[in-house]
Amino acid sequence: MTTRAVPPSALARVSVVPVLLVVAWLVVGLPLLLLGTFTIGPALALFPFAAAAALAVGLHGAPRVPQGPGLDPRWSWWPLAGVLLVTVLFLAVQLEFNSEQVIVRRDPATYAQFAAWLNGHGALPISPSLWAFGGPDPVLRFDSPGFYAESGGTEIVPQFMAGMPLLLALGGWIGGTGALLAVAPVLGAFAVLTFGGLTARLVGPLWAPVGAAAFALCWPVMFVSRATYSESAALVLLLGGLCLLHDVRDLRGGRARAFLAGLAFGLVVLVRIDGLRDILPVIVFAGVLFARRRRTGLPLAAGVAVGAGAGLAEGYLLSRPYLTYLGGSLLPLLAVTGATVLGTAAMAALWRWRPVSFRRGGDWVARGRIPDLAAALTVLIMIGFAVRPYVQTVRRIPTNAEDEFNSEYIAYIQKTIGLPVDGARQYTELSLHWVAWYVGVPALILATAGAALLLRRLLRRASPEWVLPYGLIALTTVATLLRPGITPDHPWASRRLVSVVIPGLLLFAVWALAWATRRVRRTGYGRAVAFLFAAAGTLALTFPIGAASAGLVFKPVDQGESAAVRALCHELGQGVTVLITERVTADRFSPVLRDSCGIPTARVDGAAKADVDRVAARVLAKDRRAVVLGANASDVSPYGDPVQVVDLRTRQDGHALESRPRSTWSLTITVWMAEIVQDG
């Protein structure tokens, strides 16, 4: 009996399904949100048609995957089965240890509450329900971390772009908060599957399970997909776009797929506004295709324009306070993007007008020493990042309230973990060391060698399939390592490495390992020696990654938050208006009560008791119950008999500045309630 061979194109097809589904959902969800009708009926009615169209285009034909030496038909099942096995195991572990971060302390809970509001209302902005307070009052505040109060407090605008909440909302409709939170691990598993498919395309199918395993074992990948961070969705779009675009050159009807790939790249902006930087190489690449008279250039550019334009439109129309807040970094990025578009257009026009001069210039580069010098420069750049901490200490003097808050926070972490207190320190000089903490030194060495060798090959006009992936990875990696632009406590800061830096370097590392294995086999030692070399190299690559993650993989954090919120909602009941008299509780629970419980909530921390009593009297006049909340009994006892309604003792992610995190920290959240009753 013979075993039917599994073609490598099977993995290629399966690995683009995630990005096709994500694109289809965002294409349906964003217009509905802009129209104020993002509800389960219209969304689920339109999604099957969008998904069918995307799948029809994205799965048409059999994309070519380089088989490489040694792909025996008897083992043709290995690439697909291996990647699927890694994906399923990753998903199972992530679901088991999924974070329940719904009480607002950092970004994940903000995304979760954003999605919870969309589940119940399907439109933005968020209403503060002023009627429930008897109208506006000077002491009422509706802003909190992650949520801006606009138009004089008459509307609330959530921080961040809407892409991730649109995806989370689907889970909320399916199964409430539990399913909403499970969307993040599913997106993480999608990213693992897609990375395996990209590895198959760029390195070879035999190496796809190795790439998927190295990626899945990496702690930052687990970290962002255990909670509702936006990076997991951005990963699916970016990696999936690279897969789709790789397949364009092998298939008829490539223009539709090129547009779809461009749309995936552009929609990264709907998920993360700084995704604009990541897709700049795609704009240049589209211009090069157009200049070389390739039919896919314009569709690719159009897809990017539509996707990125949709993201920018959502930001301007629905998330404008967030974009204003980011103005210091966003305006320069928009300027660079505009310059890139104009420069690419000029380059494409000149190239089409004088193609011979450009071709001759390329020939001159390929035949000279420039490829060798570029490879050497790549190594020197990585060495420079490695020695940077020994010659530079990055500090930032606070110039505004946000900088001051970050400085105080860094000083608090330093004091807590026993470091010299210097709140101005940014630890940016350690950026490459951050990468080494999570992927290990062997992977970093392999990635450096792979990046140098690939650049040399590209300049010599070999490996054309790497042109866009290499440019995207190299540009974003260097920019991120130079200036990560994030509060430097880990594992929080590791999320800045997830979208491009870590997958890109792992891709280079697997390519270098595959290249070395081929060299070993060509020496004449045969398949057995080459197999042993590949196995040893795979172990050297993946073991440090797994070892770095081992201390945290089976340590759940933020457990019990969902149950605590449900109990609080039940305790408060119906017909209640909440006033929060203490800052920390207001920061953490204002969005939770408003968006998850549907209870009108305002913060009055800092207000005098007479002012709170005045607002409470207006609430009571509306035939509603007036309840005050605080972190301690003393915060609410002036207003009535205190009752403890939340007593949560759990674990949170640890905090580290000069090494990778190795443990979790304790977390205690308490809330006390008192009900204000009418005198007499």
Secondary structure, DSSP 8 states (H G I E B T S, - for coil): -------HHHHHHHHHHHHHHHHHHHHHHHHHHHHT---HHHHHHHHHHHHHHHHHHHTSS-------TT--GGGTTHHHHHHHHHHHHHHHHHHHT-----SSSSHHHHHHHHHHHHHHH-SSSB---GGGGTS--TT-B--BTTEEEEGGGTEEEESS-SHHHHHHHHHHHHHHHHHHHHHHHHHHHHHHHHHHHHHHHHT-GGGHHHHHHHHHH-HHHHHHHHTT-THHHHHHHHHHHHHHHHHHTTSTTHHHHHHHHHHHHHHHHHH-TTHHHHTHHHHHHHHHHHHTT-TTHHHHHHHHHHHHHHHHHHHHHH-HHHHHHTHHHHHHHHHHHHHHHHHHHHHHHHHHHSHHHHHHHHHHHHHSSHHHHHHHHHHHHHHHHHHHHHH---B----SHHHHHHHHHHHHHHHHHT----TTB--GGGHHHHHHHHH-HHHHHHHHHHHHHHHHHHHTT--GGGHHHHHHHHHHHHHHHH---S---BTGGGHHHHTTHHHHHHHHHHHHHHHHHHHHIIIIIHHHHHHHHHHHHHHHHHHHHHHHHHHHHT---STTHHHHHHHHHHHH-SSEEEEE-SHHHHHHHHHIIIIIS---EEE-TT--HHHHHHHHHHHHHTT-EEEEEESSHHHHGGGS--EEEEEEEEEEE--BSSS---SEEEEEEEEEEEEE----
